[in-house]
Amino acid sequence: MTTITIDQLQEAHACSEQVDRFRELFGKSIEVTEAAAIEYASEFDWDWAAAYLLSHSAQAEYDRVRALAQVEYDRVAAPARAEYRRVTAPARAEYDRVTAPAWAEYERVTAPAWAEYDRVTALALAEYDRVIAKTFARLYIAMIPVSNETR
């Protein structure tokens, strides 16, 4: 019997939301079957599961099939996406026309504040970079006796 357990998810550092959802649906474990995976297809992050729970060769096969599925999804979705854009284009154009003056005024009013923010943060970032660089150099120099074979 092939199972996935709460312990496996936690050891692989799954996010708490996914662990909680797993526990809510299955308790401590579930036997992995294609039927169960299909039933809960929209419940979990399968890309994460593939990356952390499959072997390298199984993950490569997952990635191959996922890429093919993505191509098919894109093919099917393209006409609907194009129709959506066609239908919403007039409303978007009207929205842009109506909001353009307000956006221009917003940018005019906030420009001085952004300029001051950029000036202050540039100074702070330069100091941060100096501190980090100095710290790296100090720590790197301190570890010089360590053999280069360990790197």
BATORVO-872304 format. One line per field, with one value per residue: residue number from 1; x, y, z of N, C-alpha, C in turn. Coordinates in Angstrom, 1 decimal. Each point is the difference from the previous one (the first is absolute). Layout:
REM residues N
seq: (NUM	...)
nX: (X	...)
nY: (Y	...)
nZ: (Z	...)
caX: (X	...)
caY: (Y	...)
caZ: (Z	...)
cX: (X	...)
cY: (Y	...)
cZ: (Z	...)
This chain:
REM residues 151
seq: (1	2	3	4	5	6	7	8	9	10	11	12	13	14	15	16	17	18	19	20	21	22	23	24	25	26	27	28	29	30	31	32	33	34	35	36	37	38	39	40	41	42	43	44	45	46	47	48	49	50	51	52	53	54	55	56	57	58	59	60	61	62	63	64	65	66	67	68	69	70	71	72	73	74	75	76	77	78	79	80	81	82	83	84	85	86	87	88	89	90	91	92	93	94	95	96	97	98	99	100	101	102	103	104	105	106	107	108	109	110	111	112	113	114	115	116	117	118	119	120	121	122	123	124	125	126	127	128	129	130	131	132	133	134	135	136	137	138	139	140	141	142	143	144	145	146	147	148	149	150	151)
nX: (0.9	-0.3	0.5	-0.7	0.9	-0.6	0.6	-0.3	-1.2	0.0	0.5	-0.9	-0.5	-1.1	-0.6	-0.3	-0.3	1.0	0.8	-0.6	0.1	1.2	0.3	-0.5	0.6	1.3	0.0	0.6	-0.8	0.5	-0.7	1.1	-1.1	-0.1	-1.0	0.8	1.0	-0.7	-0.5	1.2	-0.2	-1.0	0.3	1.0	1.1	-0.4	0.3	-0.4	-1.1	0.0	0.2	-0.9	-0.9	0.4	0.4	1.3	0.1	-0.7	0.7	1.0	-0.6	-0.1	1.2	0.3	-0.7	0.5	1.2	-0.2	-0.4	1.1	0.6	-0.6	0.2	1.2	0.1	-0.6	0.8	0.8	-0.9	-0.2	1.3	0.1	-1.0	0.6	1.2	-0.6	-0.7	1.0	0.6	-1.3	-0.3	1.1	-0.3	-1.3	0.4	0.9	-0.9	-0.9	0.8	0.3	-1.0	-0.7	0.4	-0.2	-1.1	-0.3	0.5	-0.8	-1.0	0.1	0.3	-0.2	-1.0	-0.3	0.3	-0.6	-1.0	0.1	0.1	-0.9	-0.8	0.4	0.0	-1.2	-0.3	0.6	-0.5	-1.2	0.2	0.4	-1.0	-0.8	0.6	0.0	-1.2	-0.3	0.7	-0.4	-1.2	0.1	0.6	-0.9	-0.6	0.9	0.3	-1.3	0.1	0.5	0.4	-0.3	0.5)
nY: (-1.2	1.0	0.7	1.1	0.5	0.4	-1.0	-0.7	0.5	-0.3	-1.2	0.1	0.5	-0.8	0.9	0.8	0.9	-0.4	0.1	1.2	0.3	-0.5	0.5	1.1	-0.2	-0.3	0.9	-1.1	-0.7	-0.2	-1.1	0.0	0.5	-0.4	-0.8	-0.3	-0.1	-0.6	-0.8	0.1	-0.1	0.6	-1.0	-0.5	0.4	-0.5	1.2	0.5	-0.8	0.3	1.3	-0.3	-0.6	0.4	-1.1	0.2	-1.3	-0.2	0.9	-0.6	-1.1	0.4	0.5	-1.2	-0.7	0.6	0.0	-1.2	-0.2	0.7	-0.6	-1.1	0.3	0.5	-1.1	-0.6	0.6	-0.1	-0.8	-0.6	0.0	-0.4	-0.8	-0.3	0.0	-0.7	-0.7	-0.2	0.0	0.1	-0.9	-0.7	0.2	-0.2	-1.0	-0.3	0.2	-0.6	-1.0	0.2	0.9	-0.9	-0.9	0.9	0.4	-1.3	-0.2	1.1	-0.3	-1.2	0.7	1.1	-0.6	-0.5	1.2	0.5	-0.8	0.3	1.3	-0.1	-0.8	0.8	1.0	-0.4	-0.2	1.1	0.5	-0.5	0.3	1.2	0.0	-0.4	0.8	0.9	-0.3	-0.1	1.1	0.5	-0.5	0.4	1.2	0.0	-0.5	0.9	-0.3	0.1	-1.3	0.4	-1.2	0.7	0.9)
nZ: (0.0	-0.9	1.0	0.2	0.8	1.1	0.6	-1.2	0.0	1.3	-0.2	-1.0	1.2	-0.1	-0.7	1.1	-1.0	-0.7	1.1	0.3	-1.2	-0.1	1.2	-0.4	-1.2	0.4	1.0	0.4	-0.9	-1.3	-0.5	-0.7	-0.6	-1.3	0.5	1.1	-0.8	-0.8	1.0	0.4	-1.3	0.4	0.9	-0.8	0.4	-1.2	-0.4	1.1	-0.1	-1.2	0.3	1.0	-0.7	-1.2	-0.5	-0.3	-0.2	1.1	0.6	-0.6	0.3	1.3	0.0	-0.6	0.8	1.0	-0.7	-0.3	1.2	0.3	-0.9	0.5	1.2	-0.4	-0.7	1.1	0.9	-1.1	-0.7	1.2	0.1	-1.3	0.2	1.1	-0.6	-1.0	0.8	0.7	-1.3	-0.5	1.0	-0.3	-1.3	0.3	0.6	-0.9	-0.8	0.8	0.2	-1.2	0.0	0.7	-0.9	-0.9	0.6	0.2	-1.2	-0.4	0.7	-0.4	-1.1	0.7	0.5	-1.3	-0.4	1.0	-0.2	-1.3	0.3	1.0	-0.7	-1.0	0.9	0.5	-1.3	-0.3	1.2	-0.3	-1.2	0.5	0.8	-1.0	-0.9	0.9	0.3	-1.3	-0.3	1.1	-0.3	-1.3	0.4	1.0	-1.1	-0.4	1.3	-0.3	-0.3	-1.1	0.4	1.1	-0.9)
caX: (-0.9	0.8	-0.7	0.6	-0.4	0.2	1.4	0.7	-0.2	0.7	1.5	0.4	-0.3	-1.2	-0.6	-1.0	-1.3	-0.2	0.0	-1.3	-1.0	0.3	-0.5	-1.5	-0.6	0.4	0.6	1.5	0.6	-0.9	0.6	0.1	-0.5	-0.4	-1.3	0.0	0.7	-1.0	-1.0	0.5	0.9	0.0	0.2	1.3	1.1	0.6	1.4	0.8	0.1	0.9	1.4	0.5	-0.4	0.3	1.4	0.4	-0.5	-1.5	-0.2	0.3	-1.2	-1.1	0.3	-0.3	-1.5	-0.5	0.2	-1.0	-1.3	0.0	-0.2	-1.4	-0.8	0.2	-0.7	-1.4	-0.3	0.3	-1.2	-0.8	0.8	-0.1	-1.4	-0.1	0.6	-0.8	-1.2	0.4	0.8	-0.6	-0.2	1.3	0.4	-0.8	0.5	1.3	-0.3	-0.5	1.0	1.2	0.3	0.2	1.3	1.0	0.0	0.6	1.4	0.6	0.0	0.9	1.4	1.0	0.2	0.8	1.4	0.6	0.2	1.1	1.2	0.3	0.3	1.3	1.0	-0.1	0.4	1.4	0.6	-0.3	1.0	1.3	0.0	-0.1	1.3	1.1	-0.3	0.4	1.4	0.5	-0.3	0.7	1.4	0.1	-0.1	1.0	0.7	-0.8	0.5	-0.8	-0.7	-1.4	-0.9)
caY: (1.2	1.2	1.0	1.2	0.2	1.4	0.1	0.3	1.4	0.9	-0.2	0.7	1.4	0.5	1.2	-0.4	-0.1	-1.3	-1.0	0.0	-0.5	-1.5	-0.6	0.2	-1.0	-1.4	-0.4	-0.1	-0.5	-0.5	-0.8	0.8	-0.7	0.9	0.4	1.0	1.2	0.6	0.6	1.1	0.7	1.5	0.3	0.0	0.5	-1.2	0.4	-0.1	-1.4	-0.6	0.4	-0.4	-1.4	-0.9	-0.2	0.9	-0.5	0.1	1.4	0.3	-0.5	0.9	1.3	-0.2	-0.1	1.4	0.9	-0.4	0.5	1.5	0.3	-0.3	1.0	1.2	-0.2	0.1	1.3	1.1	0.7	0.7	1.2	1.0	0.5	0.8	1.3	0.7	0.5	1.0	1.1	1.3	0.4	0.3	1.3	1.0	0.1	0.7	1.4	0.7	0.0	0.6	1.3	-0.2	-0.6	1.0	0.9	-0.8	0.0	1.4	0.2	-0.9	0.0	0.5	-1.0	-1.1	0.5	0.0	-1.4	-0.6	0.6	-0.6	-1.4	-0.2	0.1	-1.1	-1.2	0.1	-0.4	-1.4	-0.7	0.1	-0.8	-1.4	-0.3	0.0	-1.2	-1.1	0.0	-0.3	-1.5	-0.8	0.0	-0.8	-1.4	-0.4	-1.3	-1.1	-0.5	0.3	-1.2	0.0	0.8)
caZ: (0.0	-0.1	0.7	0.4	1.4	0.6	0.3	-1.2	-0.4	0.9	-0.2	-1.3	0.2	-0.7	0.7	1.0	-0.6	-0.7	1.0	0.6	-1.0	0.0	1.2	-0.1	-0.9	0.1	1.2	0.1	-1.2	-1.0	-1.0	-1.3	-1.2	-1.0	0.2	1.1	-0.5	-0.9	0.8	0.7	-1.0	0.2	1.4	0.5	-0.9	-0.5	-0.5	1.2	0.4	-1.0	0.3	1.3	0.4	-1.1	-0.3	-1.1	-1.3	0.0	-0.1	-1.4	-0.8	0.4	-0.7	-1.4	-0.2	0.4	-1.1	-1.0	0.5	-0.1	-1.5	-0.4	0.7	-0.7	-1.3	0.2	0.6	-0.8	-0.5	1.0	0.5	-1.0	0.0	1.2	-0.3	-1.0	0.7	1.0	-0.5	0.1	1.4	0.4	-0.6	0.7	1.4	-0.2	-0.4	1.2	1.2	-0.4	0.7	1.4	0.1	-0.3	1.2	1.0	-0.2	0.3	1.5	0.7	-0.5	0.9	1.1	-0.5	-0.2	1.4	0.3	-0.7	0.5	1.3	-0.1	-0.7	1.0	0.9	-0.7	-0.2	1.3	0.1	-0.9	0.7	1.2	-0.4	-0.7	1.0	0.9	-0.8	-0.1	1.3	0.2	-0.9	0.4	1.2	-0.3	-1.0	0.3	-0.4	-1.3	-1.2	-0.4	0.6	-0.7)
cX: (0.9	-0.8	0.8	-0.5	0.2	1.5	0.9	-0.1	0.7	1.5	0.4	-0.3	-1.1	-0.6	-1.1	-1.4	-0.2	0.0	-1.3	-1.1	0.1	-0.6	-1.6	-0.6	0.3	0.5	1.5	0.6	-1.1	0.8	-0.1	-0.5	-0.3	-1.3	-0.1	0.7	-1.0	-1.1	0.4	1.0	0.1	0.3	1.4	1.0	0.8	1.4	0.9	0.2	0.9	1.5	0.5	-0.3	0.3	1.5	0.4	-0.6	-1.5	-0.3	0.2	-1.2	-1.2	0.1	-0.3	-1.5	-0.6	0.1	-1.0	-1.4	-0.1	-0.2	-1.4	-0.9	0.1	-0.8	-1.5	-0.4	0.2	-1.2	-0.8	0.7	-0.2	-1.4	-0.2	0.6	-0.8	-1.2	0.4	0.7	-0.7	-0.2	1.4	0.4	-0.7	0.5	1.3	-0.3	-0.5	1.0	1.3	0.3	0.3	1.4	1.1	0.2	0.7	1.5	0.7	0.1	1.1	1.4	1.0	0.2	0.8	1.4	0.7	0.2	1.2	1.3	0.4	0.3	1.3	1.1	0.0	0.5	1.5	0.7	-0.2	1.0	1.4	0.1	0.1	1.3	1.1	-0.2	0.4	1.5	0.6	-0.2	0.8	1.5	0.2	0.0	1.1	0.7	-0.8	0.5	-0.9	-0.7	-1.4	-1.0	-0.3)
cY: (1.2	1.1	1.3	0.3	1.5	0.1	0.3	1.4	1.0	-0.1	0.7	1.5	0.5	1.1	-0.5	-0.2	-1.4	-1.2	-0.1	-0.5	-1.5	-0.6	0.0	-1.1	-1.4	-0.5	0.0	-0.5	-0.3	-0.9	0.7	-0.9	1.1	0.6	1.1	1.3	0.8	0.7	1.3	0.9	1.5	0.4	0.3	0.6	-1.2	0.2	-0.1	-1.5	-0.7	0.3	-0.6	-1.5	-1.0	-0.2	0.9	-0.5	0.1	1.5	0.5	-0.4	0.9	1.3	-0.1	0.0	1.4	0.9	-0.3	0.5	1.5	0.4	-0.2	1.1	1.3	0.0	0.2	1.3	1.2	0.7	0.7	1.2	1.1	0.6	0.9	1.4	0.8	0.7	1.1	1.2	1.3	0.6	0.4	1.4	1.2	0.2	0.8	1.5	0.8	0.2	0.7	1.4	-0.2	-0.7	1.0	0.9	-0.8	0.0	1.3	0.2	-0.9	0.0	0.5	-1.0	-1.2	0.4	0.0	-1.5	-0.7	0.5	-0.6	-1.4	-0.3	0.1	-1.2	-1.3	0.0	-0.4	-1.5	-0.8	0.0	-1.0	-1.5	-0.4	-0.1	-1.3	-1.3	-0.2	-0.4	-1.5	-0.9	-0.1	-0.8	-1.5	-0.5	-1.3	-1.2	-0.4	0.4	-1.3	-0.1	0.8	-0.5)
cZ: (0.0	0.6	0.1	1.4	0.3	0.3	-1.2	-0.4	0.9	-0.1	-1.3	0.1	-0.8	0.8	0.9	-0.6	-0.7	1.0	0.7	-0.9	-0.1	1.2	0.0	-0.8	0.3	1.4	0.0	-1.3	-1.0	-0.9	-1.3	-1.1	-1.0	0.2	1.1	-0.5	-0.9	0.9	0.7	-0.8	0.3	1.4	0.4	-1.1	-0.4	-0.5	1.3	0.4	-1.0	0.4	1.3	0.3	-1.1	-0.1	-1.2	-1.3	-0.1	-0.2	-1.5	-0.9	0.3	-0.8	-1.5	-0.3	0.4	-1.2	-1.1	0.4	-0.1	-1.4	-0.4	0.7	-0.7	-1.3	0.1	0.5	-0.9	-0.6	1.0	0.5	-1.1	0.0	1.2	-0.2	-1.0	0.7	1.0	-0.4	0.1	1.4	0.5	-0.5	0.7	1.4	-0.1	-0.3	1.2	1.1	-0.4	0.7	1.5	0.2	-0.2	1.2	1.2	-0.2	0.2	1.5	0.7	-0.5	1.0	1.1	-0.5	-0.2	1.3	0.5	-0.7	0.5	1.3	-0.1	-0.7	1.0	0.9	-0.7	-0.1	1.3	0.3	-0.8	0.6	1.2	-0.3	-0.6	1.1	0.9	-0.8	0.0	1.4	0.3	-0.9	0.3	1.2	-0.3	-0.9	0.3	-0.4	-1.4	-1.1	-0.5	0.5	-0.8	-1.4)
